[in-house]
Amino acid sequence: MAVGGNLNVDAMKDLIGKQRTVMGSYTFSVVDMKECARFIARHGVDVDKLLTDHWRLEQADEAYRRFDGQAGGKGIFLF
């Protein structure tokens, strides 16, 4: 479903009765990512201060367990 679309569910039948959880997320388009990068550069945003977790690729299992548990803030994988 796209942003701005509608989601119609019967809460009891579709969610509660089947013990489902609905989660949403927003991902920038390539155009939006470029504009975000321009904004950061123009305004001197210190991106490192926004990141709470830094992970190496070898730590991906641990990182994704934390992401799934919503136990962190903003994280990044370092290569």
N, CA, C and O atoms as CSV, one atom per row, in Angstrom:
chain,resi,resn,atom,element,x,y,z
A,1,MET,N,N,0.847,-1.169,0.000
A,1,MET,CA,C,0.000,0.000,0.000
A,1,MET,C,C,0.893,1.233,0.000
A,1,MET,O,O,1.903,1.262,0.704
A,2,ALA,N,N,0.553,2.207,-0.745
A,2,ALA,CA,C,1.319,3.451,-0.828
A,2,ALA,C,C,0.925,4.397,0.298
A,2,ALA,O,O,-0.145,4.269,0.893
A,3,VAL,N,N,1.797,5.334,0.574
A,3,VAL,CA,C,1.494,6.357,1.577
A,3,VAL,C,C,0.261,7.115,1.112
A,3,VAL,O,O,0.144,7.480,-0.058
A,4,GLY,N,N,-0.641,7.342,2.029
A,4,GLY,CA,C,-1.865,8.049,1.694
A,4,GLY,C,C,-3.000,7.114,1.319
A,4,GLY,O,O,-4.136,7.554,1.141
A,5,GLY,N,N,-2.700,5.819,1.196
A,5,GLY,CA,C,-3.748,4.850,0.893
A,5,GLY,C,C,-4.533,4.514,2.143
A,5,GLY,O,O,-4.207,4.963,3.242
A,6,ASN,N,N,-5.562,3.724,1.963
A,6,ASN,CA,C,-6.396,3.318,3.083
A,6,ASN,C,C,-6.198,1.844,3.384
A,6,ASN,O,O,-5.969,1.037,2.483
A,7,LEU,N,N,-6.290,1.508,4.649
A,7,LEU,CA,C,-6.231,0.123,5.090
A,7,LEU,C,C,-7.542,-0.164,5.810
A,7,LEU,O,O,-7.853,0.461,6.824
A,8,ASN,N,N,-8.289,-1.091,5.290
A,8,ASN,CA,C,-9.565,-1.442,5.899
A,8,ASN,C,C,-9.481,-2.859,6.436
A,8,ASN,O,O,-9.263,-3.810,5.686
A,9,VAL,N,N,-9.659,-2.987,7.750
A,9,VAL,CA,C,-9.625,-4.312,8.379
A,9,VAL,C,C,-10.753,-4.412,9.396
A,9,VAL,O,O,-11.225,-3.413,9.940
A,10,ASP,N,N,-11.160,-5.629,9.629
A,10,ASP,CA,C,-12.075,-5.934,10.719
A,10,ASP,C,C,-11.173,-6.290,11.900
A,10,ASP,O,O,-10.544,-7.348,11.896
A,11,ALA,N,N,-11.104,-5.440,12.888
A,11,ALA,CA,C,-10.139,-5.609,13.979
A,11,ALA,C,C,-10.224,-6.988,14.620
A,11,ALA,O,O,-9.193,-7.617,14.858
A,12,MET,N,N,-11.420,-7.468,14.901
A,12,MET,CA,C,-11.539,-8.759,15.569
A,12,MET,C,C,-11.167,-9.901,14.619
A,12,MET,O,O,-10.345,-10.752,14.959
A,13,LYS,N,N,-11.759,-9.916,13.460
A,13,LYS,CA,C,-11.541,-11.029,12.522
A,13,LYS,C,C,-10.125,-11.021,11.939
A,13,LYS,O,O,-9.482,-12.068,11.873
A,14,ASP,N,N,-9.639,-9.860,11.518
A,14,ASP,CA,C,-8.365,-9.788,10.805
A,14,ASP,C,C,-7.140,-9.660,11.704
A,14,ASP,O,O,-6.056,-10.109,11.330
A,15,LEU,N,N,-7.290,-9.061,12.870
A,15,LEU,CA,C,-6.128,-8.812,13.733
A,15,LEU,C,C,-6.187,-9.585,15.037
A,15,LEU,O,O,-5.374,-10.480,15.273
A,16,ILE,N,N,-7.130,-9.248,15.869
A,16,ILE,CA,C,-7.184,-9.811,17.216
A,16,ILE,C,C,-7.429,-11.306,17.170
A,16,ILE,O,O,-6.731,-12.062,17.845
A,17,GLY,N,N,-8.406,-11.751,16.390
A,17,GLY,CA,C,-8.742,-13.170,16.323
A,17,GLY,C,C,-7.604,-14.036,15.816
A,17,GLY,O,O,-7.521,-15.219,16.146
A,18,LYS,N,N,-6.729,-13.447,15.013
A,18,LYS,CA,C,-5.595,-14.205,14.466
A,18,LYS,C,C,-4.277,-13.805,15.122
A,18,LYS,O,O,-3.210,-14.249,14.697
A,19,GLN,N,N,-4.348,-12.972,16.152
A,19,GLN,CA,C,-3.185,-12.513,16.907
A,19,GLN,C,C,-2.110,-11.948,15.980
A,19,GLN,O,O,-0.952,-12.363,16.037
A,20,ARG,N,N,-2.493,-11.018,15.143
A,20,ARG,CA,C,-1.571,-10.377,14.208
A,20,ARG,C,C,-1.199,-8.989,14.701
A,20,ARG,O,O,-1.951,-8.334,15.423
A,21,THR,N,N,-0.057,-8.580,14.300
A,21,THR,CA,C,0.419,-7.230,14.588
A,21,THR,C,C,0.641,-6.518,13.272
A,21,THR,O,O,1.223,-7.087,12.348
A,22,VAL,N,N,0.192,-5.297,13.175
A,22,VAL,CA,C,0.395,-4.494,11.975
A,22,VAL,C,C,1.483,-3.471,12.269
A,22,VAL,O,O,1.403,-2.719,13.241
A,23,MET,N,N,2.494,-3.456,11.420
A,23,MET,CA,C,3.583,-2.498,11.581
A,23,MET,C,C,3.760,-1.767,10.261
A,23,MET,O,O,3.560,-2.351,9.195
A,24,GLY,N,N,4.122,-0.535,10.320
A,24,GLY,CA,C,4.350,0.245,9.109
A,24,GLY,C,C,5.723,0.884,9.138
A,24,GLY,O,O,6.328,1.059,10.196
A,25,SER,N,N,6.188,1.220,7.986
A,25,SER,CA,C,7.448,1.949,7.889
A,25,SER,C,C,7.416,2.806,6.627
A,25,SER,O,O,6.603,2.588,5.728
A,26,TYR,N,N,8.288,3.755,6.582
A,26,TYR,CA,C,8.363,4.654,5.445
A,26,TYR,C,C,9.774,4.592,4.883
A,26,TYR,O,O,10.747,4.718,5.627
A,27,THR,N,N,9.889,4.403,3.606
A,27,THR,CA,C,11.185,4.375,2.945
A,27,THR,C,C,11.215,5.479,1.904
A,27,THR,O,O,10.292,5.610,1.099
A,28,PHE,N,N,12.263,6.263,1.920
A,28,PHE,CA,C,12.388,7.341,0.941
A,28,PHE,C,C,12.573,6.789,-0.464
A,28,PHE,O,O,13.187,5.738,-0.651
A,29,SER,N,N,12.047,7.492,-1.437
A,29,SER,CA,C,12.366,7.203,-2.824
A,29,SER,C,C,13.788,7.702,-3.090
A,29,SER,O,O,14.354,8.418,-2.263
A,30,VAL,N,N,14.358,7.341,-4.211
A,30,VAL,CA,C,15.708,7.803,-4.565
A,30,VAL,C,C,15.733,9.331,-4.621
A,30,VAL,O,O,16.685,9.955,-4.155
A,31,VAL,N,N,14.696,9.925,-5.185
A,31,VAL,CA,C,14.615,11.389,-5.270
A,31,VAL,C,C,14.601,12.004,-3.876
A,31,VAL,O,O,15.302,12.982,-3.618
A,32,ASP,N,N,13.801,11.429,-2.973
A,32,ASP,CA,C,13.731,11.944,-1.597
A,32,ASP,C,C,15.053,11.746,-0.850
A,32,ASP,O,O,15.459,12.603,-0.064
A,33,MET,N,N,15.724,10.610,-1.097
A,33,MET,CA,C,17.023,10.377,-0.448
A,33,MET,C,C,18.040,11.425,-0.889
A,33,MET,O,O,18.816,11.922,-0.073
A,34,LYS,N,N,18.037,11.761,-2.182
A,34,LYS,CA,C,18.959,12.787,-2.687
A,34,LYS,C,C,18.654,14.143,-2.054
A,34,LYS,O,O,19.570,14.872,-1.675
A,35,GLU,N,N,17.377,14.478,-1.941
A,35,GLU,CA,C,17.006,15.755,-1.326
A,35,GLU,C,C,17.374,15.775,0.150
A,35,GLU,O,O,17.792,16.811,0.667
A,36,CYS,N,N,17.226,14.659,0.827
A,36,CYS,CA,C,17.620,14.556,2.234
A,36,CYS,C,C,19.125,14.784,2.370
A,36,CYS,O,O,19.569,15.513,3.257
A,37,ALA,N,N,19.908,14.159,1.485
A,37,ALA,CA,C,21.366,14.342,1.515
A,37,ALA,C,C,21.729,15.807,1.253
A,37,ALA,O,O,22.624,16.351,1.900
A,38,ARG,N,N,21.043,16.436,0.319
A,38,ARG,CA,C,21.298,17.866,0.042
A,38,ARG,C,C,20.976,18.718,1.272
A,38,ARG,O,O,21.737,19.619,1.625
A,39,PHE,N,N,19.849,18.430,1.919
A,39,PHE,CA,C,19.450,19.171,3.115
A,39,PHE,C,C,20.519,19.040,4.195
A,39,PHE,O,O,20.910,20.030,4.813
A,40,ILE,N,N,20.990,17.814,4.418
A,40,ILE,CA,C,22.022,17.563,5.423
A,40,ILE,C,C,23.275,18.362,5.110
A,40,ILE,O,O,23.859,18.984,5.998
A,41,ALA,N,N,23.690,18.346,3.845
A,41,ALA,CA,C,24.895,19.080,3.442
A,41,ALA,C,C,24.693,20.587,3.590
A,41,ALA,O,O,25.570,21.282,4.103
A,42,ARG,N,N,23.547,21.095,3.146
A,42,ARG,CA,C,23.266,22.547,3.213
A,42,ARG,C,C,23.227,23.058,4.650
A,42,ARG,O,O,23.692,24.162,4.934
A,43,HIS,N,N,22.675,22.261,5.548
A,43,HIS,CA,C,22.454,22.724,6.917
A,43,HIS,C,C,23.496,22.209,7.913
A,43,HIS,O,O,23.400,22.482,9.109
A,44,GLY,N,N,24.479,21.475,7.426
A,44,GLY,CA,C,25.552,21.000,8.298
A,44,GLY,C,C,25.079,20.076,9.407
A,44,GLY,O,O,25.614,20.118,10.515
A,45,VAL,N,N,24.088,19.248,9.128
A,45,VAL,CA,C,23.557,18.325,10.138
A,45,VAL,C,C,24.636,17.298,10.502
A,45,VAL,O,O,25.225,16.667,9.624
A,46,ASP,N,N,24.883,17.143,11.788
A,46,ASP,CA,C,25.854,16.160,12.266
A,46,ASP,C,C,25.149,14.811,12.374
A,46,ASP,O,O,24.597,14.474,13.421
A,47,VAL,N,N,25.171,14.053,11.298
A,47,VAL,CA,C,24.452,12.783,11.221
A,47,VAL,C,C,24.917,11.815,12.300
A,47,VAL,O,O,24.107,11.050,12.823
A,48,ASP,N,N,26.193,11.829,12.642
A,48,ASP,CA,C,26.696,10.904,13.662
A,48,ASP,C,C,25.965,11.060,14.990
A,48,ASP,O,O,25.814,10.085,15.726
A,49,LYS,N,N,25.510,12.269,15.308
A,49,LYS,CA,C,24.786,12.484,16.565
A,49,LYS,C,C,23.387,11.881,16.521
A,49,LYS,O,O,22.778,11.660,17.569
A,50,LEU,N,N,22.867,11.610,15.320
A,50,LEU,CA,C,21.532,11.028,15.185
A,50,LEU,C,C,21.541,9.515,15.369
A,50,LEU,O,O,20.505,8.918,15.660
A,51,LEU,N,N,22.702,8.896,15.200
A,51,LEU,CA,C,22.810,7.442,15.254
A,51,LEU,C,C,23.098,6.968,16.673
A,51,LEU,O,O,23.998,7.474,17.343
A,52,THR,N,N,22.323,5.996,17.115
A,52,THR,CA,C,22.504,5.477,18.466
A,52,THR,C,C,23.254,4.151,18.481
A,52,THR,O,O,23.845,3.782,19.496
A,53,ASP,N,N,23.233,3.428,17.356
A,53,ASP,CA,C,23.861,2.111,17.300
A,53,ASP,C,C,24.712,1.981,16.042
A,53,ASP,O,O,24.302,2.397,14.958
A,54,HIS,N,N,25.897,1.400,16.195
A,54,HIS,CA,C,26.802,1.140,15.075
A,54,HIS,C,C,27.099,-0.352,15.065
A,54,HIS,O,O,27.486,-0.918,16.087
A,55,TRP,N,N,26.921,-0.984,13.923
A,55,TRP,CA,C,27.084,-2.423,13.816
A,55,TRP,C,C,28.055,-2.777,12.693
A,55,TRP,O,O,28.087,-2.121,11.651
A,56,ARG,N,N,28.841,-3.819,12.921
A,56,ARG,CA,C,29.644,-4.399,11.850
A,56,ARG,C,C,28.799,-5.467,11.171
A,56,ARG,O,O,27.860,-5.988,11.773
A,57,LEU,N,N,29.116,-5.792,9.952
A,57,LEU,CA,C,28.331,-6.764,9.208
A,57,LEU,C,C,28.264,-8.106,9.935
A,57,LEU,O,O,27.252,-8.804,9.867
A,58,GLU,N,N,29.341,-8.464,10.629
A,58,GLU,CA,C,29.358,-9.727,11.380
A,58,GLU,C,C,28.339,-9.723,12.518
A,58,GLU,O,O,28.001,-10.788,13.036
A,59,GLN,N,N,27.853,-8.576,12.910
A,59,GLN,CA,C,26.894,-8.448,14.011
A,59,GLN,C,C,25.450,-8.355,13.516
A,59,GLN,O,O,24.554,-8.001,14.283
A,60,ALA,N,N,25.220,-8.669,12.244
A,60,ALA,CA,C,23.892,-8.491,11.650
A,60,ALA,C,C,22.800,-9.240,12.407
A,60,ALA,O,O,21.714,-8.698,12.612
A,61,ASP,N,N,23.072,-10.487,12.829
A,61,ASP,CA,C,22.058,-11.252,13.572
A,61,ASP,C,C,21.631,-10.508,14.833
A,61,ASP,O,O,20.440,-10.344,15.098
A,62,GLU,N,N,22.604,-10.068,15.596
A,62,GLU,CA,C,22.315,-9.334,16.834
A,62,GLU,C,C,21.585,-8.030,16.532
A,62,GLU,O,O,20.616,-7.681,17.207
A,63,ALA,N,N,22.053,-7.317,15.518
A,63,ALA,CA,C,21.442,-6.031,15.158
A,63,ALA,C,C,19.976,-6.213,14.783
A,63,ALA,O,O,19.115,-5.470,15.253
A,64,TYR,N,N,19.695,-7.199,13.939
A,64,TYR,CA,C,18.311,-7.396,13.505
A,64,TYR,C,C,17.417,-7.901,14.627
A,64,TYR,O,O,16.219,-7.618,14.623
A,65,ARG,N,N,17.954,-8.630,15.574
A,65,ARG,CA,C,17.162,-9.013,16.750
A,65,ARG,C,C,16.762,-7.757,17.528
A,65,ARG,O,O,15.626,-7.638,17.987
A,66,ARG,N,N,17.697,-6.832,17.671
A,66,ARG,CA,C,17.377,-5.575,18.374
A,66,ARG,C,C,16.392,-4.736,17.580
A,66,ARG,O,O,15.458,-4.164,18.141
A,67,PHE,N,N,16.603,-4.666,16.266
A,67,PHE,CA,C,15.663,-3.901,15.424
A,67,PHE,C,C,14.262,-4.479,15.562
A,67,PHE,O,O,13.291,-3.741,15.733
A,68,ASP,N,N,14.163,-5.810,15.488
A,68,ASP,CA,C,12.874,-6.490,15.559
A,68,ASP,C,C,12.195,-6.247,16.902
A,68,ASP,O,O,10.970,-6.145,16.970
A,69,GLY,N,N,12.977,-6.155,17.960
A,69,GLY,CA,C,12.435,-5.888,19.285
A,69,GLY,C,C,12.223,-4.413,19.543
A,69,GLY,O,O,11.794,-4.024,20.629
A,70,GLN,N,N,12.520,-3.591,18.556
A,70,GLN,CA,C,12.406,-2.134,18.679
A,70,GLN,C,C,13.130,-1.639,19.928
A,70,GLN,O,O,12.624,-0.797,20.669
A,71,ALA,N,N,14.325,-2.183,20.141
A,71,ALA,CA,C,15.063,-1.892,21.355
A,71,ALA,C,C,16.077,-0.767,21.182
A,71,ALA,O,O,16.730,-0.375,22.149
A,72,GLY,N,N,16.216,-0.252,19.989
A,72,GLY,CA,C,17.222,0.790,19.772
A,72,GLY,C,C,16.624,2.020,19.123
A,72,GLY,O,O,15.408,2.179,19.021
A,73,GLY,N,N,17.506,2.864,18.697
A,73,GLY,CA,C,17.094,4.068,17.993
A,73,GLY,C,C,17.406,3.941,16.527
A,73,GLY,O,O,16.838,3.098,15.832
A,74,LYS,N,N,18.309,4.775,16.054
A,74,LYS,CA,C,18.740,4.746,14.651
A,74,LYS,C,C,20.089,4.059,14.577
A,74,LYS,O,O,21.026,4.438,15.280
A,75,GLY,N,N,20.188,3.051,13.727
A,75,GLY,CA,C,21.425,2.306,13.621
A,75,GLY,C,C,22.009,2.338,12.223
A,75,GLY,O,O,21.338,2.689,11.253
A,76,ILE,N,N,23.272,1.963,12.145
A,76,ILE,CA,C,23.969,1.943,10.864
A,76,ILE,C,C,24.939,0.760,10.840
A,76,ILE,O,O,25.544,0.410,11.853
A,77,PHE,N,N,25.068,0.164,9.676
A,77,PHE,CA,C,26.074,-0.880,9.482
A,77,PHE,C,C,27.327,-0.225,8.928
A,77,PHE,O,O,27.263,0.542,7.967
A,78,LEU,N,N,28.464,-0.530,9.535
A,78,LEU,CA,C,29.748,0.011,9.094
A,78,LEU,C,C,30.463,-1.037,8.253
A,78,LEU,O,O,30.529,-2.205,8.637
A,79,PHE,N,N,30.990,-0.634,7.126
A,79,PHE,CA,C,31.729,-1.532,6.238
A,79,PHE,C,C,33.206,-1.213,6.279
A,79,PHE,O,O,33.997,-1.864,5.596
